[in-house]
Amino acid sequence: MLSAANMSKTELIIVGKIVAPHGVRGDVRIVPLTEFPDRFHELKTVIVDDVGQLKLETAKQHNKFILLKLAGIDNMNDAERLRDKLIKIERKDLVKLPEGKYYIFDIIGLNVFNETGELLGVITEVLQPGSNDVYVVQQEGKQDLLIPAIKQVVKKIDISGKQMVVKLQEEMD
């Protein structure tokens, strides 16, 4: 399971946060909020909160940060105005994941069914405690159901159909 951010499918995806200006040319230092910080080297544009879409001129790794030069941000004062703003991208700019891997924001909101077609609930959260993720399924009138994200339990994930089919452990042979 990989995450870009906890965003719905129709919104922009958060991939970084501007934390400070860097130098006098208008570069900004960002903390990457993605498992793919190299993505910044491939992007042509980004969306900055309250500013809009900006052309990305350069991206460089600097310790645990990424330094970005954004078009139209040409001095330290311009860069300072971007402090604490989020960097977002469109869905089309997401890193393509291998078959069987999904972004957390795509998993949240899926309807979960057992193998007989009974609706168990909706995934509201994805926990990452260690060896495998755990899906938190909110059930109507019942305690949340915790489903391990393992092949023996998760039988089908259909992102476009907004559903997951699972075989609960008590149903296992």
Beta strands, then each sheet from edge to edge (+ up, - down):
strand 1: 13-22
strand 2: 27-32
strand 3: 45-48
strand 4: 52-62
strand 5: 65-70
strand 6: 86-89
strand 7: 111-114
strand 8: 119-127
strand 9: 134-138
strand 10: 145-148
strand 11: 154-158
strand 12: 163-166
sheet 1: 1+ 2- 5+ 4- 3+ 6- 1+
sheet 2: 10+ 9- 8+ 7- 12- 11+
end
